[in-house]
């Protein structure tokens, strides 16, 4: 150490030697860092996995979607929520298929919703009834598990037919095949012509609890809300855009057509929302949740950092005489400071690296594991691992500064006298 230059290899060799000198203490300190990094990676992997599942579920609703809904209703000077005004009609939906005015639009699928009691034999359930057109299947990305979907003839003839969501089918028919069976909706007989494939667990599982009927049937048999001009109203128009790059153009085209049809000169009586906006909002919300999980797990990293400080303070006390000898033969304050900082860094880097390995193993182990009705989906990403290692190193350096500074400030004469 008489050489004033810092020899990195010598510093590392000395650091590893000092850490090997007390294997149990070093191992326990490493364990604290490993547990902290493993917890951060495992919890953030669970959060990222949940985020990806939510995004994938929203995307499974259909591609390049825009949702057109009525605006706010105003009664007695009081404005109610969005979607309450009866301003959208079947004619509005078909007007959006004009290739001249709306060239960006691929397909439209209006819908009309209500709730009703559905009965099959002695079993019954109350669920959503959605009046749809044949285009609804492709626009909203529904798959038929058995039977068929609603056809143009069903819409034209106001047929009393129904397509059941998987949950409704299971509730009313159990293991029996529903297709071809009779059900009653608000007392009227309907024939089941198909069953939808399940959308799975989570929020989208709500779509399994519904019954689809022809839109005209829903209007004339279940709910009959008309505009002042006598036109058939709908509660939403699902619009499929030809290309994701044309979403902004499609919004402008839809707004232009509806403003013209509704003779709007002031505020719009409709709202247009994109599927991407929904995904972005959910991603922002779930990102907060993911980082919150990481922050909670990061508390264990702080505990590991305190462990590093503890072992370094003990090491400084035990090696006081060694520090005095080094200073007596020419070691400067910077040499002692760097030496002890190197030891703290070695602990945090080693613990971080092993924590990444165990975190990856934990994320693989938790993938697909069920806890009650909840199934874990994990997503291990390199940025999570890098972040966890960098945080562990930063914590190691932070908690290693004080012991290293304390060691470097020792006076050589007093250090040599220390017993």
N, C-alpha and C positions, 0 to 999 in steps of 0.2 A: 504493500500500500504506500510505499515511499514515492512511487511514481505519481506525479500530480495528475496524469491523465486517467480517465475512467476506463477500466478494462471491463467491457460488458460480460465477456465469458467468465472472467474471474468473479464478477459480482453475482452472476447466476449460479456458478458453482458453489460459492459460499452460501448463497440463499438456500439452495437445495440441501446443502449439508446441514445448515441450521434447522431446517424443517424436519429432516430425517432424524435429527438428534432427539426429538420427542414425538414419536410416531403417533401415540394415542392422542395427545393434545392436538396435533396437526390434523389427524383423522376426524376428530369431533368438530373442529372448525370447518373443515371441508364439508362435512355432513350438513352443517347449517346452510352453506352456500348452495350445495346440491339440492337440498329440499326446497329452498327458495326459488331457484331457477326452474326446477321441475314443476313446481306449483304454478309459476307464471306461465310456462309454456302449455301445460295441460289445460288450465282454465281458459287461456286465450285461444287455444285450439278448439275447445268446445264452443266458445263464443263465435269464432270465425265459421265453424261448421254450421252453427245455427243460422248465422247470417247468410251463408250460401244456400241453405235449404229454403229460407224465406224468399230469397231472390229467385231461386229456381222455381218455386211454387208460383210466384207472381208471373214469371215468364211462361209457365205452363198454361196460364189463362188464354194465351194466344200471342201472336207476334205482331209488332207494329200497331198497337191498338190505341185508339182514341175513344174516350167516353164522353158522349154528349148528354147532358142532363138538363132538366128545367131549372130556371133560376129561382128566385125567392118569390113567394106569394105575399101580397100585401092586402091585409084586411083591416078595415077601420083604422087605417093609418099605421098599423103595426106590421113590420116586415118579419116574416117567419124564415125558417132555414132554407138553404139551397135544396132544390129538388122538390119543393112543395107546390110550385106553380104548374098548372096544366097547360103548358105552352108547346110541347112537342107532339107531333102527330105522325101517323103512318105516312102521310103525304110528304112530310119533312124528310123522313128517312129515305123514301124513294127518290126525292129530289136531289139527294146527295150522290146519286149514281149517274148524274149527268156528266158524260165524258168531256163536254166542252167546259163547263163551269168547275168541275171537280176532277181533273185528270189524275190527281194523285191517289184517289180512293179506289181500292180494290173491291171491297164488299161492305155492306151495312147489315146490321142485325138488330132491329128494334125489339124491345121487350116490355112486357106489362106484368107487374107483380101484384100479388095479393096473398092472403093466407086463408086456409080453409081446412076443414076436418076431412081426412081421408080414411075410408073404412074398407076393410077387406074381411068379410066373414065376421068373426067376433073381435077382430083386432082393429085398432084405429090409432091414428096419430094426427096431430095438428102440425102443419108444415107450410112452407112457402110454395105457392103455385106460380109458375112463371110462364106467361104466354110468349111463344117464340115463333120464328119462321125457320125454314130449313137451313138458311145461311148461318144461323146461330151456332150450329155444330162446328163448322170450320173456323168461324171468326173467334169463338171462345175456346177452341181446341178441346172439344169433348170427344170421348171415344165410347162407342157402344160396346158393352160387354155381351149383350145378347139381344136379339130382335132387330129392330130398325129405328131410325130417327123419324121425326115428323117430316112429312113430304109436302110438296106444294098442293097436292090434292086435298090433304087434310086441312090446310089453311083455307083453301077455296071453299070447301064444303062445311067448314066449321065442325069438323068431326069430333066426336066425343072419344078421343084417344089420349093416352098419356104415356110419357117416358119417365120411369122412376129413377131417382137417385139411389145409389147402392144402399145407403142407410135406411131409406124408406122401404126399399124392397126387402131388406133383412127384417125390419120391424113387422111388416105386414105378412110376409110369406115365409120367413125363416129360410130353411134349406130348399123349399119348393121353387120351381121355376115360375117366375111371375108372368112371363110373356104369354099372352093369350087369356090371362085371367081377368076377372071383372073386379073393379073397385068402384066406390061411390065417393064423389067429391061434392060436399054440401048437398048430399041426398041424391045427386044425379049419377046414373051409371056411366062408367067409362071403361074402355078396354085397354089393358096394358099392352103396348106394342114393342116396348124395349126397356132395357135397363142400362144405365150409364156405368162406366167403369169408375171405380173409386178414385177420388183425388188424393187419398192418403190422410195421414194425421195432420194436426196443426190447424191453423185458421182456415185453410182451403178445404179441410174436411167438412166444413159447413155446407159446401156445395153438394155433398152427398145427401144432405137432408133437404131435398126439394123434389118437386114434380113438374115436369115440363109438359105443356099442352099447346095446341095450335093457338097463335095469338088471337085469331078471330074468335075461337071458342072461349078464350079467357075473357075477351071483351063482352061478347053477347051472353055468355052463360054465368060468368063469375063476377065481373065488375064492368060497369058500363059508364065510364066517365068520358064526356065529350067536351069539346070546346064550344064557345058561344055560336060558332058557325056550324056545329053539328059534326065536326070531324073527330075521328077516333084518336084519342090521346094515348101516348106511350110514356113510360117512366124513364126510359133511357134508350139511346141509340148507340150501339157498339159499332165503331168504324175501324175497318182494317185498311191500313195504308199500304200502297204497293211496295215502297222501299223506306227503310228507316231514315234515309237521308232526306226524305220528302215530308217528314213529320211537320215541320214548321209551315211548309207550303200548304199541307192538308188542313192545318188549323185555320189558316187564312181563308182557304176556299170554303170550308164549312161555315165559318163566321159570315162570309160574304153572302152565301146562299140563304142562310137562316135570317140574316138581317133584312134581306130583300123580301123574303116570303112573309116575315112578321112585320114588315113596314116599320122597322126600328130606326128612330132618329136620336135616341138618347141612350140609356143603359140597356145592355143586352138582357133578354129574358131567358137566357140559357148559359150554361157553363161548359167548357171543354177542358178535359183533363187527359193527360197522356199516361200510358202505362209506365213510361220511363220516369215520370215525375213521382209516381207511386213507389217505384223501386228505389229511386234516389232518396226519398223521404225515409223509407224503411231502412236503407243502408246507413243513413246518418244516425237514425235512432239506435240501431243495433250496434253501430260503432262505439257510441257512448257506453253501451252495455259491455262491449268487449273490453274496452280500456278500463272500465270500472272493475271488471273481474281481474284484469292484470294488476290494477293498483292494490286490490285486496290481497292478492297473492304476493305482491311486492313487499308487503309488511314482513313476510318471513325472510326476505332478502335483507331487510334492515337488521333483523335479528342476527342473521349470518354476519353482517358487517360489524355488529357489536362484538361478535365472537372473534373476528379478526383483530379488532382493537384490543380485546382482552389478551389474546395470545401474544400480541406484539408488545404490550406493556410488560407482561411477565417476562418476555424474552429480553427486553431492555434491562430489566432488573437483574436477571440472571447473568447477563453478559456485560455488566458494567465494567468489570476489570478488563475484559477483552477490549472494550471500547477505549479504555484508558491506554492500554498497550499500543493499540493502533494509532491513536493520536500522538503518543510519545515518539513513535518511529516515523512520523511525518504525515499521517492521514489527516486530511482536512475535513471541515464540517460537512462539505458537500458529499464526500465519500461515505461518511456514516449515514447521512440522510438518504442517499441513493440506495445504500445497502439494505436498510430496513424497509424502504419503499418497495424495493425489488421483492423482498420476502412477502410483503402484503399483496403485491401484484401476482406473484406466483400462486398464492392461495386462491385469490379470486378468479384467475384465469383457469386454473385446474378445476376448481369447483364449478365454474360456469360451463366449461367444456363437458364435464361429466353430467352436469344438470341438463344440458341440451340432449345428450344421449338418453337419459332417463325420461326427459320430457317427451321425446319422440316415441319412446317405447310406451309411455303412459297414454299418449294420444292414439296410438295404434290399438292398445288394449281396450280403450273406451269406445272406439269406433263400433257403432251398431249395438252397443250394450244397452239393455233396457232397464229402467228404474221405474217400476210401477207402469204407468201408461206412457211414460216419456222414453224416447229412444235417443241416445246420444249420437250426434254426427260431429266428427272432428275434422279440422283442416289444419295440418301442420305446414307452416310457411317459413321460408328462410328468413324473412324479415322479423318474424317473431323470435326465432333463435338468435339472430344477430342482435336484436334489441335486448334480449335477456342477458346475453354475454356482456354487451357494452355496459348495461346497468350494473351487473355484478362487478365488473372491473372498476367502474366509477365508484361504487360503494366501497370496494377494497381500498382504492386509493384514498378516498375521503376519510375512512376510518383508520387508515395507516399513516396519515400525515402527522397526527399528534404524537404517537409513539416514536416515529422516525425523528421528528423535530426535537423531542425530548432527549433522544439518544445523542443527536448531533450537538446539543448544547452542553453536554457533560464536560466538565473541566478535566483534563488528563490527570492532574495531580490527585484530585478528589476521587476519580475513577480508579486510580491505581491503589488508593488506600482502602477502597471498598472491599469488605469481606463478605 
